[in-house]
């Protein structure tokens, strides 16, 4: 059995452990790229308290665009989860299992909230908005914005797990660690965006700054992990 496995692995690059580990380490870059694509496709969601005409125009008039974005966004969450699994494996290899577990838990929480937000938008576009009940459509649209704010907390934990875990493992410099800590603080502040203007759930901070923090940090983590040789484990 062991001879057969060795033969397959040496003859097919995709059957090696190193191939799969490196593949999942690239998932962070794929997430960043596809996130930008889906962000552009989805467009600008109506703000809190938007009029019935604006809600209908977005969820019903742009129905196809919203549903395409929902599919791509759900698919993209798989990239994030695989990347965090690769981060967890790298941290476990470096003896930082606790931070690796934190990365897995926080990414799962982030994915759950994000899937719920995607589901709300898809349901509105698929049938709810066309039913003509403006009160329900408005309430669900506001709920969607609230979910975006709440993703700030697992987002902060994901950044923290990578920053502290890789720093304690000696895989990143003090400068990168300090940048990670700053990103954690800024991400947590995003969870307080319940005011008005740029600090509202539909404001600039929630819509642009908070997501950008995660994207930049994933690029940093991708560079670190892709620069590290795959471990000789059989866990992939």
N, C-alpha and C positions, 0 to 999 in steps of 0.2 A: 504493500500500500504506500509506504513512504517513498519507494523508488518511483512509482507511477506519478505521485504528486510532484516530485522533484522534476520529472521529465516534462510534465505539463507546464510547470512554472517557468522552466528555462526556455521552453519553446514558444510560449505565448506571453508577451509582455503584460497583457491585461490581467493575467492570472497571478501576477506577483503581488505580494503584500505592499511593496514599495510603490507600485503603480497606483493602487487604490488609495493609499495614504496621501500621496502627492495629489491625486485627483480631488480628494475632499479638501485638501488645503487650498486649492484654487477656487473652491466654492465661494469664498469670501469675495473674490474679485467678480465672480459671476453675479453674486447678489447685488453688489454696488452697481454694475452695469445695467442689470435688468430692472433694478429699482428706479433708476433714472428714466428708463424707457416707459415703465408703467406710470410713473409720475406725470410724464408728458401726455401719455394717452388719456389718462383719467381726467386731466384738466383741473379746473378750480371748482371744488365742491361749494355749493351755496352756503353762505355764512349762517350763523345762528339767527333764528327769527326771520329767515328769508321769506319773501312773498310766495304765495301759491304759484304764481306764474313762473317765477325763477326756479322753483323746485320742479315743476312740471317740465320746463324747458331742459333742465339738466338730466333728470332721471328718466324722463320719457322721450324727450327730443334727442338726447345723446345716449339712448339706451344701449345701442350696440357697443359704443366706446366704453361705457361703464362695465359692461359684462366681459368684454375682452380684457380690460384692466383687472377685473376680479380674478379671471382665470390665471393671468400672468403673475399677479401678486401672490395667489395661493401657491403657484408653482415655485415662485422665488423664495418663499419661506422654507422650502426644502433645502435650497442652497444654504440658507443661514443655519439651519439645524445641522446639516452635514459639516459645515465649517466649524461650528461650536463643538461638534463631536471630535473633529480633528484637533481643536485646541485642547479639549479635555485629555485626549490621548497624549499630546505633547507635554502637558502639565503632569500627567500621571507618570510619564517616563522620567520627568525631572524630579519626582518625589513630591509634587504639589497636588495630591489627589483632592484635597479639600477645595481648592480654588477651581479645579477641574469640575467637580460636582456642582459648584456654584454657577459655572458657565452653562452647564446642561440645564439646571433648574431655571435659571433666568431666561435662557433662550426659549424654553418650553412655555414659560409664562408670557413672554413677549409674543410668541407665535399664537398662543390661545387668544389673547386680546386682539391681535391683528386679524386673525381669522374671523372673529366675531364682528369686527369693524367691516371687513370685506363682505361678510354675509349680509350685513344690514344694507350696505350699498347695493349689492347684487339683488336682494329682495325688493328694494325700492325700484330699481330699474326694471326688474323682470315683470312685476305686476302691481305692487302696492301704489306707486305713484300714478299709474294709469287708472286706478280705481276711483280716483277723484276725491279721496278723503284727505283734505288739506291738513287737518289737525294731526292725523296719524303720520302723514308724510313729514310734517314739520318736526314732530316729536322724535321720530327716528333719525332724522337728519341731525338734530341737536345731540342725540345720543351717540351718533357716530363721531362727532367732534369730541365728546367727553371721553370716548374710548381712546382717541388719539392722545389726549393728555395723560391718561392713565398708563399708557405704554412707557411713559418716561421712567417709571420706577424699575421695571425689569431691564429697560435699556441701560440705566445707570449701573445695575448689578452686572450686566454683561461686560460693560467697559471695565468695571472694577475687578472682576474676576481675571480678565486678561492682563490688566496693568499690574495688579499685585502678584498674581501667580507667576507671570513671566519675569517680573523684577526679582522676586524671591528665588526664582530658579537661576538667576544670573543671565537671562537671555536678552534683557533689554537694559539700556543705560539709565542712569538716574534722570537724565533729561526727558527721555520718553516716559519714564514712570511719572515724573512731575506733570507732564502733559496729560497723561491718563487720569491722574487725580483731579486735575482741573476740569477735564471732560466729565468726570463723575459728578462733580459739584454742579456743573452747568446742566447736566442731564436731570439730576434730582430737582433742580429749580424749575424745570419744565413741568413738573407735576403740580406746581402752584399756579399755573396759568389759568386762573378762574376769574380774572378781572375784566378789563375792557381794553380796546385798542390792540396794540401789539402783544399784550399780555393776556389776551382772551383765548379761549380754546381754539378759535378760528383765526387767531392772530399770527403775526409773522414768526414769533418764537416757536410755537407749536408746529407751524406748517413748514418752516424752512430750517431754523437753527437746530432744533432737537434732532430731526432726522440726519442733518448734515454731520452732527457730532458722531453718530454711529457709523456713517459711511466712511468718514475720515479714519476713525479708529479701526475699522475693518481693513482698510488699506494698509495701515501700520502693522496690524497683526498678520496680514497676508504676507507682507514682506519678511517679517520675522520667521514665520513658519516655513515659507518657501525657501528661505536661506538656511534652514536647518535640515540636516540629512535625515531621511526617514528612518525610524527605528526598526530594528530587526525583530519585530513581534509578529505574531500570527493572529492578531485580533482584527484584521481587516478582511 
